[in-house]
Amino acid sequence: MNEEKIIRQEAQEFLENSNLLNPYTDSSERLFLLKSKLNDFYTSEYKAMFLDELEISLKRDLQNHRDKSHGGQAQEDCEIEQLTEKILFYIRQELKILPKIVHQKNEINENPKREKVFVSYSHSDSSFLDDIKRHFKPFLEKIDFWDDNNIEPGQKWKEEIKQAMSKAKVAILLVSTDFLGSDFIRNEELPELLSAAENEGAVILTVILKPCLFEEFSEINIYQAMNSPSSPVSKMDENTKEELYVNLVRQTLKVLSE
């Protein structure tokens, strides 16, 4: 068993055996339990893995509860929902100061090898893409980076996009209101990319470019974004933005090397 599996198993056991979900445990005690458990892990990455597994499990259990009790919808006056959302709030606070965790949900199957980096974006946000490509440029010998600027005149553009998505190991989503409102992205790109993440080992890396209602789109907000929706790239100073893009390249290299 590797280290990450041990930590994620620890998270599951903690969730089952602690008083974290006990409705009679007050908020301050829950926070104390969580912080005390984090002291068991010496590195920030291990702490982030532990909290990431807690967040995944709690979100899954919350959705199962909603499906069974509320027709799949959130119910604000439900005590179980209120308790779970409070715990998730504590977890998210801690995760904001820890390294980001990327997810490879399932093992790669026998489909054609995935090795590309595919960028899904709205053309209204082209300037952001250009800035991100600047950070990937030194690594293009290691990274097969693809966006629709790779399509040559005379090529069938829909077929080229579909072919590139079929080989994507990493899907970078550049999210803005224009991205969320794009019919082509919603109907053609996202279903393909999300299916690849669910079934074929592709990894979703999301960057929030501008203020938008990212939290309303459950199909993509289940993947933790590289930056918080409350801190989109458009609000960042130059150094913070550069650090985000460096981390995006670092996470991409990490996924491609696995």
URGIUR-V872174 format. One record per backbone hydrogen bond with DSSP energy under -1.0 kcal/mol. NH is the residue of the N-H (numbers start at 0). CO is the residue of the C=O. Records with the same first field share a line. If there is no record, write none. Layout:
BEGIN
NH=CO, CO
END
This chain:
BEGIN
5=1
6=2
7=3
8=4
9=5
10=6
11=7
12=8
13=9
14=10
15=11
16=12
17=13
21=18
24=21
29=25
30=26
31=27
32=28
33=29
34=30
35=31
36=32
37=33
39=36
40=37
46=42
47=43
48=44
49=45
50=46
51=47
52=48
53=49
54=50
55=51
56=52
57=53
58=54
59=55
60=56
61=57
62=58
63=59
64=60
65=61
66=62
67=63
68=64
69=65
71=65
72=69
77=74
81=77
82=78
83=79
84=80
85=81
86=82
87=83
88=84
89=85
90=86
91=87
92=88
93=89
94=90
95=91
96=93
97=94
114=166
115=166
116=143
117=169
118=145
119=171
124=121
125=122
128=124
129=125
130=126
131=127
132=128
133=129
134=131
135=131
136=132
138=135
139=136
141=138
142=138
144=142
145=116
149=146
150=147
154=151
156=154
159=155
160=156
161=157
162=158
163=159
164=160
165=161
166=163
167=164
168=115
169=115
170=202
171=117
172=204
173=119
174=206
179=175
180=176
181=178
185=181
186=182
187=183
188=183
189=184
192=188
193=189
194=190
195=191
196=192
197=193
198=194
199=195
201=195
202=168
204=170
206=172
208=174
213=211
215=212
216=213
219=216
220=216
222=219
225=205
230=227
232=207
233=208
234=231
235=232
240=236
241=237
242=238
243=239
244=240
245=241
246=242
247=243
248=244
249=245
250=246
251=247
252=248
253=249
254=250
255=251
256=252
257=254
END
